[in-house]
Amino acid sequence: MTPDARPLAEVKVAKLKDCPMLTAGCINPTTLHSWYSACRRYMKHADKKADEIISIVADTMMEPRLMTWYQAGQARINKLTLNQYIDELAGLVLEKKWDHKLWQKILASSQGDQAFIDWKIELENYNAILTTSSPSYALTADRLMAQLNANLNESLKGSLTMEPVLATSFDACNKPADHKYLPKLTDQEKQLLNEHDGCTRCRTFYAGHHSDTCPMKASGTFPDAMNYRSLTVSMVEAAKPRVAAAFVKAAPCDDNTNSYVSLSKPTPFTVPHLYAALDLTGPAMREFPLPIRALLDVGCPAVIISASLADQLGLRCYDLPLEEDNLSSLLDALLRCREYVRLRVRLGNGKWKSGTFRAKVNTGLPIPLILGLPFLATEHIVIDVNLRTAIDKRTGYDLISPPLLPAPPMAPPYAPPLPTPKKVKPPTPITLEEASEPALVGYLLPEPIVALIREHIEVLTELKLMNEKDCKFKEKFRDRFPI
Ligand SMILES: [Zn+2]
């Protein structure tokens, strides 16, 4: 095969979801790798299935030779997987032993005058082509690392011997290099900028603007290529916005002894912090609440608990989102917080209770608990520094000087209780059958029996009276009643 002198074919992609196109022209290993990557991205973003992808992308090859090849074997080629298709294409378009030549090119490559990062990316790309289309020639990650290490330019080799620790990961190579132009953002850099509110124009994390509103865009400038460093996670860490959580050890001072300037009411240099005496409970502290003094701090943008207090209470720690590890002291020392806890606090024997809130955990915090703005805001606490009060505006309860509990009323003098009257059992009614032999004395008989006897006597008396009257009338009117 004679070397193809035509211009290189190009892979054109309008949008991730649009089918890529391979223009007519000479195809080298790099072009083939781009074509493979574009087809894979299209398959992923357009949600195409593995068994339909070739029938779509093979139709967009504009090289006449490849169009003929595809049309001749369309049914067979459509059934190939993407890798099989690329392999077959490689056999058609790449010069013989291209993989061996590319492999030799990697082994023979040296950094020379190139920026390290550019050279490294170039070799990684070549190796990726081998991995895709001729895996037997591809270098392992370690082998590639050794290859890079052995072929650095002299000045970089010198710096690496000064920085042996970094040398293993090549981070040391990522110094401001002799860039003649600004390198393109890598996918990893773009992702970092995206995740940390960065601007892709000025390449700054937490920039506070986007690339379309970037001052560099307005002025038509770019970051300085000579001093440019590739963006890394440690740069993100350094660029994180930090907020000061202020607390100082301070005692009120008394300057009455100084009479040099007579002020009717001198302003204090220092005013004591505002503390609330709280009772805390937790899984390890259920029975007797732990009394602590918490700092009420309107200057602190977070609620922070010392790791030792969280431990003492046995609170469960949760992972704090990375972007919330954003505190520093006024001395600019970082207040590292990797975890948070959930807790509630009580005051005045439970007269006032907070809701459940989250506190960042800091090891070595000089104060057990700082109740910063999130707590004060959620609990509706209004701090009056002049009166030194911190009042829950919903209930009027003052967290700094809780109202005294009303004293229990005086107990009345002891009076022995009156004896409990004996319970009178209601008599169980007795029937005539159950009754015992009647006593001679009628009044000793049970009431129902007496009643029965009385009723019977009355009936008998009535009968006798009626009989007597009957006899009297018969006697009186004898002549009228024939016998
Ligand atoms: Zn910008």
Residues whose N, C-alpha, C, O or C-beta is under 5 A from the ligand:
A	BS01	ZN	C199 R201 C202 A207 H210 C214 P215
